[in-house]
């Protein structure tokens, strides 16, 4: 996911109006066939019966969703109770993604503010420095993080050599390692939208507040923050949403105990123990959560856009 | 008092910015440094050597990496080229095609791969190929890559086109150029930087993809990320760090080119 997804380029002329159907056709065809149709097919599969060696039997069934939410005992004949296993995995994913978002905000906001207040000429260089890591392979970055955080890895060696700790701190395969991994993966997504909104901010407003004896922190909190809020929310969503469905960070940094949605879904499609309809249902639930978040966000952006203009 | 009115500078923000850069770069620098380690163990430092780079090209895994690299690069070139052509056409319709019904919907469809979580796209594509009875392999990877590369190519191309005033093509048309000629000889050359930068970003995105590829690749076909992932599952070996460093280098070079190309203003 990249920034700027919410703003399509605007129309400049209608020079090629008569050709537009033909010009758009390839994009419609490819995206319709390889993204939209697959999502539709996934919805269908989530209502089918599972085949034991992976795949499905074409028979309508609610078993996948039922398995997700209800526990009917070992033989399926007991009164339904709420099944907490999968709800807890989703809840843990929300929690992990949320903490990663908070960490990104704590580091990303001051960084974005600092960059936006530099002279205009050097700002693109700072932004470029923040962007480079995003374009480096996520797998390689996660592997690097795993290497860095190991019990006898470079981070622990460094901490012991400067005397901060006397024995290695155990980070890998903990919840914290996953949060660090997610935070590290998506940190640039926080900095960029916040930077974009602070850069547009009219600093005379803050100066006026300071002239009226508001302290610097009051100015930041009461004057700047409400104005740049859309950028902050955009940053939070750009970190939270991909973190929620992340597979690599929990898989490589978290170990088996720190399961998240991504791993739960992946497991259903690997090997012979998989349950395709259940995996499709879990993916559908994740997709619905993400779409709800994006819709609420789009509404809010539209509203704040109206207020501003 | 002076420091109180200096609302552009907050104490500590410099420190946090430096910390931010350290966090972003430390893991990459550490892996790069350790890829030059002479030791066979990843924990002990035994001096600088190119041993593991040689191992990538001639060692026991070299055949596997070579095949994976050929797959990765050929898919990335084809997917990025196709996606760039499709995205350029789409951008022309969206930016130079006036307002029309379905414009918002078209933009929604183009940005769909950015909104749907990758793992969901991966599962959906796997299910789709299974449902229509497609055997998974090289072709399915290519098809999936073309689809998710489109928005990454589209965004810089559309942004560039929006920045070029319509007067250029209108001037050409006033001088009796047909619309096709105005596009081919006026708009397209001006679009150059946007198209190159769109292509490069699509190329990196394709080269980097792990999750979707992992689902649609089928048995036997590997790309560099899936081969690296398979290796890492058995523990991080020094040759993996060497291959990672090379891939990291490719990405950094491409992004740097894209950055300088997109800054170039040829409308003057």
Interface residues (C-beta under 8 A of the other chain):
Chain A: X1 X2 X4 X5 X8 X9 X10 X11 X12 X13 X14 X15 X16 X17 X19 X20 X21 X23 X24 X26 X27 X28 X30 X31 X32 X34 X35 X36 X37 X38 X39 X41 X42 X45 X55 X107 X108 X110 X111 X113 X114 X115 X117 X124 X128 X129 X130 X131 X132 X133 X135 X136 X137 X138 X139 X140 X141 X143 X144 X145 X146 X147 X148 X152 X153 X154 X184 X187 X188 X191 X203 X206 X207 X209 X210 X211 X215 X216 X219 X220 X241 X242 X244 X245 X246 X247 X248 X252 X261 X262 X265 X266 X269 X276 X279 X280 X283 X286 X287 X290 X291 X294
Chain B: X4 X5 X7 X8 X9 X10 X12 X13 X14 X16 X17 X19 X20 X21 X23 X24 X25 X26 X27 X28 X30 X31 X34 X42 X43 X85 X86 X87 X89 X90 X91 X92 X93 X94 X95 X96 X97 X98 X99 X100 X103 X104 X106 X107 X109 X110 X111 X112 X113 X114 X115 X116 X117 X118 X119 X120 X121 X123 X124 X125 X126 X127 X128 X130 X131 X143 X144 X146 X147 X148 X150 X151 X152 X154 X155 X158 X159 X161 X162 X164 X165 X166 X169 X170 X173 X179 X182 X183 X201 X204 X207 X208 X210 X211 X215 X225 X228 X229 X232 X236 X240 X241 X244 X247 X248 X251 X252 X254 X255 X256 X259 X263
